[in-house]
Amino acid sequence: MLRSFDGMEPDVADSAYVDEAAVVIGNVVIEAEASVWPNTTLRGDHGQIVVGEGANVQDNAVLHEDAELEPYSTVGHSAIVHDATVAERGLVGMNAVVLDGAHVGEGAVVAAGSVVTEGTEIPPSTLVAGTPAEPKTEIEGDRLEKTADRYVELSRRYAETSERLD
């Protein structure tokens, strides 16, 4: 569902996929080939939310305030990104929380269930875990590229083949 708020309307690229069960309100930009999955909420009422090219926001996730997902980043199921940035090819795991002013570096991973506290800077290509999230190891390889690319392809399939049955 796309809704305006206070004169602001979501701006969704033609090639983006926004599931009809997602809620996208106000000052939200969803760029080319990005995807927003069922029961996700993007509430752009206190700043702009940007979902960059090829980025994906998975089921039940929430983005609020000035949240930015750079190209090909991933926000996992039931995660929260609040007034924070996830850099290119970064990944926020399931049920993780990224709080105000935090920055998840390029190719970095926030492990499932972790909490990235306010103002934290996560270095590029680093796995962080825990509450509060702390560095555990460096990440090597192209695994994150495959994650985002899989969701670009999956969103195309949904746009072409899924249909409402009620």
Buried (B, 14 or more C-beta within 10 A) or exposed (E): EBBEBEEBBBBBBEBBBBBEEBBBBBBBBBBBBBBBBEBBBBBBBEBBBBBBBBBBBBBBBBBBBBBBBBBBBBBBBBBBBBBBBBBBBBBBBBBBBBBBBBBBBBBBBBBBBBBBBEEBEBBBBBBBBEEEBEEBEEBEEEEBEEBBBEBBEBBBEBBEEEEEEE
